[in-house]
């Protein structure tokens, strides 16, 4: 098994690998003037994730360990059931973290760079502020420690999340019947695009990461099939002034 600190590095690395692969295979039109600064911020994000995993993970886990409320790892259930339950619970933790990044002003400042893209495609998957990775990792690890989720299940979920996050941002059209079938279980590109709408009444929905169930249960699911009618992005005063690495990095300070 991988060392535990490398398990927490996997969400970033898997998203990068799968996003680049899917862009090259399915979404080559995504290449644009944003490609170079996004690739630069990806390198910074990888360095930040590695630094966080190596230097901060163990101290943070020790700090929050007394907060443990339950132990998924200690449940006396078959292995397949353990993994399935853990994947669902990890997805719930990510769902909660995502909602907090929209609700809490300081977290929104870190997250909004991802929503500043006005043309949603595989490249959008990579557009995240380095400090958002830190805040999201802290929240996810907190949830994982509180519920004592097995590290191997975090490894499995990271691989699924990396592949699926890139998929949900692809600029592709899925046949309606297939789309409706898929979104009964998973987040689809058409479903996730609602979340990138500039209008808050639309974007404050569809927070799910992999599975759609948490949106259903928390009444945040919004279904709509006309992707061409959506105006993507965020408010002008929140958007980076220029498409370059510097303005990406200072965006939370605007």
Secondary structure, 3 states (H helix, E strand, C coil): CCCHHHHCCHHHHHHHHHHHHHHHHHCHHHCCCHHHHHHHHHHHHHHHHHHHHHHHHHHHHHHHHHHCCCCCCCCCCCHHHHHHHHHHHHHHHHHHHHHHHHHCHHHHHHHHHHHCCCCCCHHHHHCCCHHHHHHHHHHHHHHHHHHCCCHHHHHHHHHHHHHHHHHHCCCCCCCHHHHHHHCCCECCHHHHHHHHECCHHHHCCCCCCCECHHHHHCCCCCCCCCHHHCCECCCCCCCCCCCCHHHHHCHHHC
